[in-house]
Amino acid sequence: MRVLQAGRVALIPVDARNARELWEVLNAPDLRKYQDIPRVRAEEFERQVRARPKALRPAATGRFEWLLRAGEPERAVGWISLRVNERTPRVGEVGYSLLPESRGRGYASAALGAVIDEAFAAGELDELQACIVPENVASRAVLDRTGFREERLLRGGAVIRGRHVDVLLFTLTRASWMRARNGAVSAKPTRPV
Ligand SMILES: CC(C)(COP(=O)(O)OP(=O)(O)OC[C@H]1O[C@@H](n2cnc3c(N)ncnc32)[C@H](O)[C@@H]1OP(=O)(O)O)[C@@H](O)C(=O)NCCC(=O)NCCS
C-alpha cells in the first residue's frame, strides 16, 4: 500500500509501526455511536494489523486501512478502510471516521475520493459499498459527495454495540466511477493555443 495525498489530508497505510496510533484514534470517544468498533487491547490490535495483507493488488482480499493525518502541526485526525471479503472478491466495503474536532473540514470526503480511485485503479473490484445507519446524515453527505448511490435498506444489517440495526446500503460501481472520471477529464478547460 502507498501513501495517498488528498488535498490537505494524507492517507498513511496502517502497518505494525503505526497500529498503536490508530488504536488510540479508535478508542476516542464518540466514534462508536454509528458503527461497531471492536474493543481489543493495543497488543492484540497490533497483532491483527501484522496479519493483514500488505499490498492492494488485483484479487487481494482482507482489510486495507489508512490513518488520516492533517493539520498544522500534522496529527492523526481519523482513519479510512477498505475491506474485501474473500467470498465476494470483486466487492469492497469502505468505512471511515474522523475525530470530532477534525470534522467539518472536508477531510473525510477527500480521503474517500482518494481511496475510491486507489481501489478501482489498483484492484479488480467491480463495486464499492458502504453501509450507514439512516440517521447518520454526516456520513450520508460524504457518500453523496463522492458519487455513491443509495441502494436499499438492509434490515438488521449491522450489529452496533451488540444490537442488530437497520442500515442503508450505498454502492458505487466501477462503471459509474469511470463515467465520472471521464466526465471530469473532458470538462477540464483546454489550453489556449
Ligand atoms: C462521518 C464523518 C466522517 C463525516 O465527517 P465530516 O467532517 O462531516 O465530513 P467531511 O470531512 O467530508 O467534511 C464535510 C464538511 O466539511 C465542510 N468543509 C469545510 N471546509 C471544507 C473544505 N475546504 N473542503 C470541503 N469541505 C469543507 C463541508 O461543507 C461539510 O460540511 P457540511 O456537511 O456541514 O456541509 C464524521 O461525522 C464522523 O467521523 N462521524 C462518526 C463516525 C462515523 O459515523 N463514521 C461513519 C460510519 S458509516
The ligand as an SDF file (V2000), in Angstrom:
LIG
                    3D

 48 50  0  0  0  0  0  0  0  0999 V2000
  -18.9710   10.6090    9.0330 C   0  0  0  0  0  0  0  0  0  0  0  0
  -17.8820   11.6670    9.2740 C   0  0  0  0  0  0  0  0  0  0  0  0
  -16.5140   11.1000    8.9350 C   0  0  0  0  0  0  0  0  0  0  0  0
  -18.1860   12.8720    8.3700 C   0  0  0  0  0  0  0  0  0  0  0  0
  -17.3050   13.9280    8.7240 O   0  0  0  0  0  0  0  0  0  0  0  0
  -17.4640   15.3740    8.0360 P   0  0  0  0  0  0  0  0  0  0  0  0
  -16.4720   16.2500    8.6530 O   0  0  0  0  0  0  0  0  0  0  0  0
  -18.8940   15.7830    8.0630 O   0  0  0  0  0  0  0  0  0  0  0  0
  -17.1160   15.0710    6.5230 O   0  0  0  0  0  0  0  0  0  0  0  0
  -16.0010   15.7840    5.6410 P   0  0  0  0  0  0  0  0  0  0  0  0
  -14.6850   15.6190    6.2940 O   0  0  0  0  0  0  0  0  0  0  0  0
  -16.1380   15.3140    4.2710 O   0  0  0  0  0  0  0  0  0  0  0  0
  -16.3790   17.3200    5.7670 O   0  0  0  0  0  0  0  0  0  0  0  0
  -17.5180   17.8160    5.0940 C   0  0  0  0  0  0  0  0  0  0  0  0
  -17.9360   19.0720    5.7640 C   0  0  0  0  0  0  0  0  0  0  0  0
  -16.8120   19.9770    5.8020 O   0  0  0  0  0  0  0  0  0  0  0  0
  -17.1960   21.2330    5.2210 C   0  0  0  0  0  0  0  0  0  0  0  0
  -15.9590   21.8510    4.7130 N   0  0  0  0  0  0  0  0  0  0  0  0
  -15.3150   22.8470    5.3450 C   0  0  0  0  0  0  0  0  0  0  0  0
  -14.1970   23.1640    4.6680 N   0  0  0  0  0  0  0  0  0  0  0  0
  -14.1430   22.3560    3.5900 C   0  0  0  0  0  0  0  0  0  0  0  0
  -13.2300   22.2340    2.5220 C   0  0  0  0  0  0  0  0  0  0  0  0
  -12.1540   23.0210    2.4140 N   0  0  0  0  0  0  0  0  0  0  0  0
  -13.4630   21.2890    1.5770 N   0  0  0  0  0  0  0  0  0  0  0  0
  -14.5670   20.5180    1.6550 C   0  0  0  0  0  0  0  0  0  0  0  0
  -15.4820   20.5840    2.6600 N   0  0  0  0  0  0  0  0  0  0  0  0
  -15.2540   21.5060    3.6210 C   0  0  0  0  0  0  0  0  0  0  0  0
  -18.2600   20.8550    4.2280 C   0  0  0  0  0  0  0  0  0  0  0  0
  -19.0860   21.9390    3.9070 O   0  0  0  0  0  0  0  0  0  0  0  0
  -19.0200   19.7860    5.0110 C   0  0  0  0  0  0  0  0  0  0  0  0
  -19.8440   20.3550    5.9830 O   0  0  0  0  0  0  0  0  0  0  0  0
  -21.4410   20.2140    5.8650 P   0  0  0  0  0  0  0  0  0  0  0  0
  -21.7370   18.7340    5.7830 O   0  0  0  0  0  0  0  0  0  0  0  0
  -21.9060   20.8550    7.1200 O   0  0  0  0  0  0  0  0  0  0  0  0
  -21.7990   20.9080    4.6270 O   0  0  0  0  0  0  0  0  0  0  0  0
  -17.9000   12.1480   10.7540 C   0  0  0  0  0  0  0  0  0  0  0  0
  -19.1490   12.7110   11.0450 O   0  0  0  0  0  0  0  0  0  0  0  0
  -17.6100   11.0270   11.7630 C   0  0  0  0  0  0  0  0  0  0  0  0
  -16.4720   10.6220   11.9410 O   0  0  0  0  0  0  0  0  0  0  0  0
  -18.6730   10.5220   12.4270 N   0  0  0  0  0  0  0  0  0  0  0  0
  -18.5210    9.4790   13.4590 C   0  0  0  0  0  0  0  0  0  0  0  0
  -18.1220    8.1380   12.8890 C   0  0  0  0  0  0  0  0  0  0  0  0
  -18.9960    7.7150   11.7320 C   0  0  0  0  0  0  0  0  0  0  0  0
  -20.2030    7.8970   11.7550 O   0  0  0  0  0  0  0  0  0  0  0  0
  -18.3600    7.1300   10.7120 N   0  0  0  0  0  0  0  0  0  0  0  0
  -19.0550    6.6490    9.5450 C   0  0  0  0  0  0  0  0  0  0  0  0
  -19.6820    5.3370    9.8150 C   0  0  0  0  0  0  0  0  0  0  0  0
  -20.6110    4.8270    8.3770 S   0  0  0  0  0  0  0  0  0  0  0  0
  1  2  1  0
  2  3  1  0
  2  4  1  0
  2 36  1  0
  4  5  1  0
  5  6  1  0
  6  7  2  0
  6  8  1  0
  6  9  1  0
  9 10  1  0
 10 11  2  0
 10 12  1  0
 10 13  1  0
 13 14  1  0
 14 15  1  0
 15 16  1  0
 15 30  1  0
 16 17  1  0
 17 18  1  0
 17 28  1  0
 18 19  1  0
 18 27  1  0
 19 20  2  0
 20 21  1  0
 21 22  1  0
 21 27  2  0
 22 23  1  0
 22 24  2  0
 24 25  1  0
 25 26  2  0
 26 27  1  0
 28 29  1  0
 28 30  1  0
 30 31  1  0
 31 32  1  0
 32 33  2  0
 32 34  1  0
 32 35  1  0
 36 37  1  0
 36 38  1  0
 38 39  2  0
 38 40  1  0
 40 41  1  0
 41 42  1  0
 42 43  1  0
 43 44  2  0
 43 45  1  0
 45 46  1  0
 46 47  1  0
 47 48  1  0
M  END
$$$$
